[in-house]
Amino acid sequence: MEDCEDSQRNYLTSEEEEDFEAIQGNDITVKSYKVESRITSRFAHTTVKSSVVNSGPNAQSIGFNVEIPKRAFINNFTMNVNGITFTGSVKEKSVARNLYAQARARGKAAGIVRTNSQAMETFRTEVHVPPGSKVEFELHYQEMMQRKLGVYQHTLHLQPGRLVPLLQVDVYIFEPKGIKFVTASNTLGEQFSDLTKITHTKEKAHIVFKPTLQQQRKCENCTESAVDGVFTVKYDVERESNAGELQVSDGHFVQFFAPSDLSPLSKNIVFVIDVSGSMWGLKMKQTVEAMKAILDDLSMDDYFSIIDFNHNVRCWNEDLVQASSIQVNEAKKYIQSIKPNGGTNINEALLRAVQMLLRASNQGLIDPRSVSMIILVSDGDPTVGEIKLSTIQKNVKRVMREEFSLYSLGIGFDVDFDFLERIAMDNRGIAQRIYANHDAADQLKTFYSQVSSPLLRTIAIHFPENAVNNMTQNRFDKFFHGSELIVAGKLQPSDLTTLQSLTTASAANMDLNIKTEADIHGLDSVLSTHQHSFTGFARQMWAYITVNQLLAERSLAPTANKKRRITQRIMALAVEHQFVTPFTAMLVEGHDQGGTERLIADSPRDSKHGCCSTTAPLSGPHQLLYANPQWIQPTYAPTQEATGTLESTIITSVDNDPHFIIHLPKSNMDICFNIDSKPGHILNLISDPGTGVTINGQLVGSKKMKNNKIDTYFGTISIYSKTHGVQVIVGTNRIDLMEGRNNHSFSWGATAELVLDRMRVTIVKEGHVTVMVDGKISVMVLLHRVWKKHPVQVDFLGIYMSSDNKYSTRVHGLIGQFAQEPELKVYGVHEGADPKKKEATMEVKGNKVAVTRGWQKDYRRDKKRGSDVYCWFIHNSGKGFIDGSYTSYILPQLDSFLTAI
């Protein structure tokens, strides 16, 4: 114990290129090296532990080094030296340093050192101990998984630097909605190809990597370890198509939003490329290679131009041009011919790019639903024209419109990346460092692919004001395919058992309202039963997002006073949630008879701790697509206009196997008939060339025969407005909406309202879809779910139409022909074979038809039992009541109109 008290501790500040080793020291025995990550709902808590013995004859320093992701926050570090435990606690940096100084410790024992690796930082600690000493290190850090290109990636650096008797990595994933896939591709070398084991159930996955001592050897008799590299786990979650995922736990909520089945918005892009002398050689070669691939990726709906700059600014084309194959090829030739030289005039180049977008916008060339962006590629600081960075930032901010975004790509380390990040965040974009090496072109292409497919604009995620507080950023400028928007906050105390949210957004050809809800207590009870879940995920995720947003806000704060206020908030949160940030430090204290020993784990002096968010809070007024939802009458509820009050109107309908009920208002009578057709047949219900609307249903058969007959039901309903070029196809699994080249898909799993120019579609979760065309024709499609393992029945649809629908005089179809009500007469009512069902004769359309009094079901109010509708039933598939034979109404396609009958 006495020896341990005299141990000396050093703080490594070197950034020299050196072989990284997790455990450093001579004549030491590393007993174990264990890494465990628990990922719950995209939030990861990672623990790195190692047990080491000084087995040499002399006192020596033992180092414990961990590479951690730049976006992670260290939140605990403990060290046990010969029975003395040093425990960590996060404090404001000045408090920690004062306590540390008071203890007159001989040197700092832990610290974060910046490295030049692409996404990692190095935590280093050293302790000087006598021979025979046993040291146990344990580091904890937390981070939120970021979804990029449809994947969450969790990266662990494994570089023990020596053979370890117990080397083990465990990654536990728990995702309440289910895990879509999980992989752990081998990047450590051929000899480890079959050593990673993955067990995977619907909601949980466990990834284990545990090579034996022999398997770790570089060769059969080698004493060197081959474990040296990155261990990467990739996964994605199951999600309802275009619905949000709302989770509530521990008094906090987290809303995830990552829609997929939507058509991309068109883009207007100005590429601004640095061609100063410093870009000469590999940098320019890689930039040209990347630009060629990026230009090839543009679609015909996109518009673009290129500005290249050194001390002068040149435009390939003064105006945006359509990305036709001819223009793209011309642009590629231009890029290829660039010869870098001269200085760097960033200010002039960016102002010219904004002017180009403004001109296109003022001339009406820009589709109001498109996305406009500037992509800047530069490798150095300005040397010509305006060179003061803060002035350049102000100049660009002043001319940029709210709907434009700026993305900055900094090549290499000569560029002031802080500046590029600030100017991007200030203008609704993000920045990324590109490492000037052989794969720079791939880095540029990967970045572009993350922003190349915008699906939504002006997204807002609303919650009832009396239900939540302390919400993180809930308005977003854009959503890109493969990414994810996340909003977190605290629940206000209440008696609520469910929490609701409403997401509003603008897509390529429509506005969306999507409702999401969650059980307030359900997830906590599930988490408590899972041994390896991280139960505090929601609380820590809220703090993580909030701290990152405050760090981003601070970097853009215009005054020292505002910066100071934001810093106070960051420090308070970081201390409460135990995060080591640029403004907090971890004080590591050990107690024994000799008093208190204090060490300090500090963050880099560089205020740009890599964890900082690249999503700036949106500035300026943001126009909501809809007014804030009134939670008593939410905007996502079907409006009377949308449904045509179909819940209560007297209607005409087709439901079950298909039973038609035709309501004839003048006669105040309901007429019923069945159509016995074959699975796959498409029946026309409404064909109205006058309004340009056709409504068709495709039959699906039961799983097997019943009474020597296959029952048929409607499995798909299509509502097509030829006039507007819009088709809604409702199936039992999803709802597809198509307009020209825009195809969107929605699941039955969320309530949503989709507003197009002349059509409104309302989806009620697992209930019904209402389609209103031009305010005149209203259709409700009802979803009937059956038990999945039912031996006979299948899911099917019913369709209900208002008798008030306004068709043209040319309307026809199995239902449409009765918009012009025929004259009819029922007489000769008498007892039938079934005493409960009277029989009669009906005269209609010049035919005498035998009819039976019976009833059919209307399922609008009660999907299980339905309500009885009494009607005169016509046999033989409506023969004599409908024009011609039912076979005349069988069409080739879902969007076909009837030809003459």
N, C-alpha and C positions, 0 to 999 in steps of 0.2 A: 504493500500500500504506500509506504514511504517513497519507494522508487517511482511509483506512478505519479505521485504529486509533483515530482521534479521533472516530469516529462515535458519535452519541448514541442511546441506546435508552430508550424510554418504555414504561410498562406501563399499558394502558388499564383503568381501573376503572369507567368510566361505564356506568350502565345506562339512560341516557337513551334515549328513543325516537328513533332516528335511522335514516336510510335505510341499510340494510345493503349494504355493498359488499365483495366478496371481496378486491379489490385497491384500496387507498386511496392517493391522492396526486394532485398536480397536475403537468401536463406529464410524465406518465410514459407509456411504451409497454409495454403488456402483450403480450409475444410469444406466449405460450401459456398455456392453462389446461386441465389434464387431470385427469380423475377416473377412477380404475380401481378396481373392486371385484372381488375373487375370492371367490366363495362356494362353499365345499366342505362338503358334508354339514351345511348350515344354519349354518356359521360363516363370517363375512364379514371379510375383511381389505381395508380401503379405503385408497387412497393418493390424496392431492390434491397436484398439482404445479403450480407457476406460475413462469414466467420473465418478469422485469420489468426495464425499463431506465429510469433517471432521464434523460429526454431534455431536461429543462429546463436553464436556465443556472445554477441555484443548487442548493446542497445542500438536501436535504429528506427528510422522513420518508416511508417507504413502508410501508403496512400490509398485512398478509396475514391475512384473517379467514376462518374456516371454521365453519359451523354443523354440529355433529355430534350424533347421537342421544344422549339422556341416558343410555341404557343402554350406550353404547360406552365403551371405555377407550382413551385415546390411548396408543400404545406406541412411537412414534418421531417425531422432528421434526429435520430438517436444514435448514440455510440456507447458501447459498454467496454470499458478498459479495465481488465482484471477485477471485475465486480463493481466498479464505479460506473453508474449509468449517467450519461449526459443526455438530458431531454431538451427538446427544442420548443420554443414558443415564439410566435411572430409578434413583433412590436414595431411601433413607428421607428424609422431608421435612427433618428436622433436619440430616442430613448434607449434603443438597443446599444448604440455606440457608447453612450454615457455610462450605462451599467457595465459594459465591457471594459471601458477605460478605468472605471473605479476599481475593478478587480485587479488592475495592472497585469493582466495576462500577458505572457511574453510574445505572443503573436497570434494572428487570426488563424483559426483552424479550419475554416471551411469557406468556400466562396464559389461564385459562378464566374467562369472565364469565357469570354466570347471566343468562338472559333470560327474559321472560315467555311465550316461545313454548311450545306445548303439549308438544312432545316433544324439543326440541333445546337444546343449549348452544352457546355461541360460544367458539371458540378464537381469540385475537387475538394478533398480534405486530406490532411496529413496528421498523423499523431506519432510522436517519438516515444518509444516504449522500451523497457529493459528486456533482456533475453527471457524466453519462456512465457512472455505475456500473451494473453488471449484477447483479441479485439473483435467486437461484433459491430458491424455498421448496418444502419437501416435508413433508407431514404424513401420518402413518400412524395409523389407529385400527382397533380390532377389536370385534366384537360378535357375539352369538349371535342368530340369527333366532328370533323367538317366533311360534309358530303361533297365530293367533286366527281363529275362525270359518272354519277350513279353509284358511287362506292364510298364507304367509310374505310379509311386506312389507318391502322394502328401500328406504329413502328417502334421496335425495341432494339437498341444497340447491344450486341453481345460480343464483348472483347475482354474475356477474363485474363488474357495474356499468359496463361499457364494452364496446366491440366488441373482439374478440380474433381475430387472424389464424388461430390454431389453437385451436379450442375443441372438446374431445372427451370423451365419456363412454363408457367400456367397462365392462360388467358381465358377468363370466364366471361361470356357474353349473355346478357339477359335482355330480351326485347319483347315487351308485352304483346305487341301486335304480331309477332312472329319474325323469324329470320328467313330471308329469301334465299340467301346463299352465304357460305363462309369458306374462305380459302386461306391457306398459309403456304404460298408458293415458296419453294426452297431457293434462297438466295445466298446460302452460306457455303455452298460447294457440293460437288457431286456426291461425296461420301455421306452426306446427311439427307439424301433425297427421300429415303423412306422412314425417317426417324420421327417425323411430326405426326402425331395422332390427333384426329378430330372426331369428337362425338357431338352429334347435332340432333336435337329434337326441334319441335316447332318453335319454341320460344327461347331455348337455351343452347349454347354451344360451349364446349370445353376443348381448348387447343393445348396440347402438351408436347414439349420438346425436352427430352431427358436422355442425352447421350451418355453412355458409360465412359469410364476413364479410357478404355481401349478405343472406343469409337471417336473420342476427342482427338486422338493422336494424328499428327500430320502424316505419319507413315507408321508401319507396324511397330518399329522399335524406337520411334521418335519420342523425345521428351517435350516437344513443342506442341501447343494446341492448335488445331485447325479451326476452332470456333473463333471466327474473327469477321464480323459483318453485321448485317441487319436482318432481324427477324420481323417479318411483316405479315400482319393478319388483315385481310380485306373482307368486308361483308356489306350486305344491304338488308333492309327490312321489308317485310310485306306491308303494303299500304293499299287502302281503298283507292281506286282510280279517282284522282283529283279531290279527294276528301282530306281534310286536315286530320291530324292525330293529336288529341288532347289528353294529357296525363296530369293527374293530380296526386300529390304525395307530400306528406310532412308539412301541410299548411302552405304549400307552393304549387304553382301549376306551370307546365311547359307545353306550349303548342308547337307542333311540327307541321310544316306545310311544304310538300314537295310534289306538286301535280306533274303528270307525265303525258297523258294522252291528249295533248293539245297541239295545234299547228303552230309553228314558230311565227313570230312577228317578223316583218321584213326589217332590214337594217339599212342605215345610211352611215357609212364609215369613212372617215378621213384618216389615212395612215400617215403619221408624221415621223420621218426617219432621219436620224442623225447621220450625216455623211462627212463629218469632220475628219481630220487627219488621223485621230486616234482610233477610228473605226477600221483603219486599213488592215488587211490580212484576214485572219480567221474570223474576227467579229463580223466583218462585212460579208464574207463568204457564207457564214451561217445565217445571217439575216436575210440574204438573197434567197438561200435555199428555203427558209421558212416562209418568206413572203410569197414565193411561187406556189407553195402548197396552200397557203391561206387564200390567195386569190382564186385558186381552183375551187375552193370550198364555197365561194360566194354563189348565191342562187340568182336566178333571173329577176326575182322580186327585190333584190338588193341594189343599192346605189353606192358608189364609192369614188374616191380619188386618192392621189398620193402627193404628199408634200415632202421634199427632201431639203435638208438645210445643213449648211456649214456656217461661214460668215454671211453668206447670202441665203435667200429662201427661194426655192424653185417649185413650181407646181407642174406635175405631169399633165393635169388638165385643170383649168381655172374653175370648172364647175363639176358637181357630182355627175357621174354618168352611170347608166344602167349596166349591171354586171353581165353583159352578153359575152359570149365566147370570144367575139372579135375584140371587144374592149379589154377583156382580161388578158388576152394574148399580147395586145399592145402594151399593157401595163407591165407584164412580165419582161418584155424586151427592154423597157425603160429601166426597170430595177436592175436588170443584168448589166446595163451599160454604165452604172454609177461608178465613179472613181473617187474614193474618199480623199479629201484634203481640206486644209484651212481650219478656221475656228468654229465656235458653237454659238448660234443665235437662237436659243430656245424661245425667248419671248416673242420674237417676230413670227416664228414658225407656228406657234400655238395660236396667236391672234389671227393669222391668216386662215388657219383651219376652222376656227369658230366663224369667221366671216363667210367661209364657203358654205357651212351649214345654215347660217342665217339667210344667205342669199337664196339657197334652195328652198328654205321654209317660206320666205316671203314670196317666192315665185310660185308657190303651191305645188312644188315638185315632191314634197315630203308627205307621205300618207300620215294623217294625224295619229293613226294607231301604230306607226312604226317606231323603231328605236334608233336614236342618233348618237353616235359615239366617235370620239377621237382616240386613236391608239398611238401613243408616243413611244418610240424606241430610241434610247440615248445611252451613251456610255460615259458622259462627263458633265462637268459643271459649265454654265454659260461663260463664254470668254469674249463675246462680241455683242454690241447693242446693250440692252438692259441686262446687267449682270447681278443686281441685287435680288436674291431669291425671294424675299418677302414682297418686293415690288412686282416681280413676275407673277407671283401667286395672286396678288390683288388685281393685277391687270386682267388675268384670265377669268377670275371670279366675276369681275365686273361685266364682262361681255357675254359670258356663258348663259344660255337660257336654262330654265328649270328642267326642260326635257332633254338636254344634252348631257352626256357623261364623258369623263376623261379617264382613260386607263394608261398607266405609266409602267414601262418596262425598262429597268435599269440594268445595263450589261456591265458586268465586272464590278470592281471595287473602287474605281476612281470617281464614280458618280456619287452625288450626295443623295443617298436613298431616302433619308428622312424628308428631304424636299419633295422628291417624286411621290412619296407616300402622302404627304400633306396636300399637295396640289391635286392628287387624285381623290382623296377623301373629301376635299373641299368642293369637288364637282361630281359627286355621286358615283365615283369609280373606285377602283382598287389599284394597288401597285404591286409589282412582283420583281424580285431580283433575278436576273438571268446570269448564270455563271458562265464566264467566257471560256468554255472548253469545247471539246469535240462534239458534245451533244447539245450545244446552245440552240441549234435549229429545232431540235425536238422539244426543248423547254419552251421556246417561243410558240411552237405549234400547239403544245398542250395548253398553254395559257389561252391562246386564241380559241381553242375548242371549248373552253369553259365559258366563254362569253359569246360564242358564235350562234347560239340558239336561244334567244330570248322568247319565253312563252307568255309572260304576263307583264303588264305595266301597272303603275300606281296601285300597289297592293296595300290593303289595310286590314288588320286583324283586330276586331272589336270585342270587348267583353262588357258585361253589364257593370255600370259604374259602381253600384253598391255591393258588388261581389268581389272585386279585386282592387289591389293598389300596388304601388312600387313596380309598375310594369316596365319591362325593357322596351326598346324601340319596337313599335308595332306598325310602322308605315315604311314601306320599301319601294324604292324607285322601280326596280325590275326584278324579275325572277328568271333565272337561266335553267335550261334543261339539265337535269342531273345534279342540281345543287339542292339546297334546302333553306327555308326561312324558319327561324326559331324565335318565339316570343315567350318570355317567362315573367312570373310575377308572384305576389303573395296573395293568399286568399284573405278576405275580410271575415271576421267571425260572423257566422250566420247559421240558420237552420237549414240551409240549402243542402240537398242530397246530390244534386247534379250541377255542373258548371257548363254554361253554353258559350260558344264563341261564334262570331259571324265574320267570314272573310269576304271582302269585296275586292274585285280586281278587274282589269280590262284586258281581254284577250284579242286575238287577231280580228275577230269579226263580231264580238259580243262582249257584254259586261256580265260578270259572274257575282252571285251571292251564294256562299257555301256555309252551311251551318254545321257545327261540330259540337258534340257534347261528351261529357265524361262523368262517371260516378266519382263523387268526392272521396269516398272511403274505400272503394274496391281495390285500388292498386296497392295501398299500404298493407292490406291483409294478404295479398299475393306475395309481396316482397318479403314479408316476415317469414314465409315458408321456404324461401330460397336461400340456401346456405351461402352461396357465393355472390349474391346480388349486393349492390352498393345502396343501402337503404336511404342514405342522405343525398341521393343524386339530385333531386329537384331543388333542394335548398342550395346546394353547392353550384349547380348549373346556373341558377338565377344570379348568384353572387359573381360567378365567373363571367357571365355575359355583361352584367352591370359594370364590373371593374374594367373590362375591356372597352366598353363603350365610353366610360368616363376617361380612360387613357386616350382614346381617339379624340374625344371632345376637348380634352386638355391641350392636345397638340395643335388644335385649331383655335383655341381661346385667344381673343384679340387683345386682352389686357392682363397685366400681372395679377391684378386683383381677382379676376375671374379664374385665372390659373390656380391661384392660391385656394380659392373656395372649392374648386374641383379636387385639388390635391387632398384637402381635409376629408372630403367624402371618400376618396379612394383609400386613404389610410384607415379610416374608421371601418370600412367594409373589409379591408384586407386583414386587419387585426381580428375582427369578429369571426371571419371565415378561415383565418390562418393561411393566407397566401403571401408568399414572398414576391413583392412587386418592386418597381423602381423606387418606391417610397417607404418600403418596409424592409425589415431584416429579421432573420431568425436568430434569437439568442439561445445558445445551447449551454445549459447549466448542469453541473454535476456536483453532488453534495457528498462529503464524507467528514471524518472527524476534523480534518484540517481546514474545514470551511468550504466556501463555494468556489468552484472553478467556472469561469465563463469563457465560452468561445463564441464566435459570431459567423453566421452564414449571411453573406451580403449579396445584393444583386449588383450587376455591372454599373459602373459610374455612368456609362452611356445611358441616357434616359430612354433610349429606344430599346427597352426590353422586348425581345422578339415576340412576346405573347400578345402584343397589342393588336387590337382588332383592326381590320382594314375596312370595316364598314362604318362609315361616318354617320352620325345622326343626320337625318334629312333636315335641311334648313328651308326657311321660307314657308309661305302658306301652301298647304297641300289640299287640292280640291278633292273632296270625297265623291266617289261615284254616286253614292246614296247618302242621305242624311243618316246620322247616327241611329242605329236600330232602336226602336222603342220596344223594349223587351216584353211589354204586354201584348203588343201586336207586331211581332217581328216582320221585317221586310221580306224574310225568306218564306213566310207563310203564303200559300197561294192566295193571290188577291182575287176579288170578285171578277175583275176584268180578265185575269188570267184563266180562271176556271169557268167563267160563264155561269157561275153559281151552280156548277154541276153536282155539288153535294146534294142539292135538294130539288133541282129542276126535273120536270117530267121529261124523260129521255127515251131515246132509242138506243138499244144496246145489243152486244153480242158477247156472251160469256159461256163458260164451261165448255161442253164438247160440241161444237159451237151452237148454242141456242140463240136465235135471233128474236128480239122483242121489238116490234115496230109500233111506236105510239102514233095514233092518228088523232090529232087534237079535235078536228071538226066533228068526227063521229064519237069522240071521247071513248076510244076503244083501243085495246092493245091486241096485236096479232102476233102469233109466235110461229116459228118454223125452225127446223134443224137443217143443216147442210151436211150430208154424209159424203165427204170427199176423201182424198188420200193424203197421207203425210207428204210434205214438200210442196203441195199445190198452193198457189197464191190466189186468193179470192179478192175480187174488187168490192169494196164497200161503198166508196164515194169516188166518182169520176166526174169532175166538173171542169171541162175545158174553158168555161166562161171565167171562173176565178183562178184557173190554173192549178187547182188542188186535186190530188188523187190520194185516196187512203186505201191501203191494201193490207191484207193479213196473210201470213204464211202459216200453214198448218204443221203441227208436229204430232207424232203418234204416241200412244201410250207404250209402255215398255213391252207389254205382251198382250195377246188376244184375250178378250173376255166375251163369252157367249159367241165364239167363232168370229169375233169382229174386233178390229183395232179402233179404239176411240181416238178421235182427233180433236185437237185444241189449237187455239192460236198461240204459236210460240214466238212470233215476231209480228209487230205492227209497224207499218211505214206511213208517215205523213209527209207528203212531198208537195212543196209549192213551186211549181215550174216558173211562175212569174218572178219569184224572188230567188230562185236557184238554191233553195234550202230544203234539205231532207232530214227528218228526224226518224231514226230507226230504233224502235224500242224492242229489246229482247229481254229474256228472263235473267240474263247475266249482266247486261249493261245497256246504256243508252248512247247511241252514236248520233252526232250532229254534224252534217256535212254541208258546206257552202263553198262551191268552186274548189279551190285547192286546199281549203281549210277543213281539216277533219278533227273533231274533238270527241273524246269518249269519256263517259261518266258512269260511275257504278251506282247500284241501288243503295250503297252503304252510307250515303250522306244526303241530307236535305239541301237542295240548291235551286237557285233561280238563275236562268240564263236569258239575257235580254239582247235580242238582235234588232235590226232596224224594223222589220215588219213581223217579227215572231217572238213569242215569249214562251219559254219552256220552264215548267216548275216540276222539280223532282221532290217527292216526299219520301224520306228514307224508308225503304222496304215496304212502300205503300202504293203510290200511284204516280204517274207522270201526266201533267196537263199541258197540252199544246194549244196555244191561241194564235191563229193566223190572221193577221191584218185586223184584229179586233172583231172579226166577223164569224170565224169558224172555230169552235172550241171542241176539243176532244180529250177525254180522260182515258188513260190506259191503266188498268188495275192489275197489280202483280199478285198471283196466287202461288205461294210456296207450298210444296208438299215435303213430307219426310224424305230425305235423300235416299234412304234405303227402301223406300216403298216399292213393293214388287211390281206394281202395275203403273201407278200414276207418275206424271212428270210435272214440273213447274209449267205454268201457262199464264196467259194474259186474257183479260176481259177488256172490252172497249165500250165506252159510253159517250153518246153525243147529244148535245142539247137540241131540243126541237126548235129552238130559236135561231139555230145556225142559218146564216144568210148565204144561200147558194145562188148561182145564176139559173136561168130557166133551162139551161142545157145539162143540168146535173143528172147523173144516172148512177148505176151501181146497185148492189144488193140492198143497200140502205138508201142511197141517194135518190132512186126513182120515186120514193115515197115523200120527198120534199113537196112534190105536187100531189096532194092527197087524192087518191082515187075514190070514186063513189062506190059505196058498198052497202049491202043489205044482208042481214042475217035473219033467217026465218025457219020455221019448222023445228023449233027446239023440242027435243024429246029425250027420254031416258036412253042411256047408252048401255053397252055391255058392262061397263063399270058404273055401278049406281052413283059413284061420287062424281062422274064426269058426264055431263049432258052432251048430246050431239045435235048438230044443226046443219043447215045448208047456207053457204055464203055465195052471194052473187057479186062478182068483182071483175072488172076489165073484160066483161062479156063471158066470163066463165062461171059455171056452177061448181062449187068446191065443197066437199064434205069436210066439216070442221068439228073438233072436239073441244069442249070447255075444260081447261086445265090451268096449270100455273107454272111459271118459271121463276127463277131467282134473280133478284137485284142485289149485288154484293157490295154496293158502295159504302153502306153504313156498317155492315157486319160481314167481314170477309169469310168467316167460318160458316155461319148458318144462313146468311142472306135474308132478305125479306121477300115474301111471296108477291108476285105480280100475276093477277088473274088475266087470262087471255084466251082467245079462240086459236086453237092449234091447227095448223095446216100440215097435212102429211106429205110424203114424197118430195122432200127437199123444197117445199114452198111452191110446188107445181100449181099453176093456175093463178097464184097470187103475185109471183114475180114474173117479169117479162121474160119469155123464153125459158130455156132450161138453165139450171145452176151452172152447167158446164160452160155456158157462154161467158161466165164471169171469172173463169180461170185465166190468169194472165202470165206472161213469161217472166216479168221482173217486178221487183218491189216498187219501182217508180213508173210502171206502165199505166197508161190511161186505157179505158175501154174503147174498143172500136164499135161500130154500130151493131145493135142486137136485133 
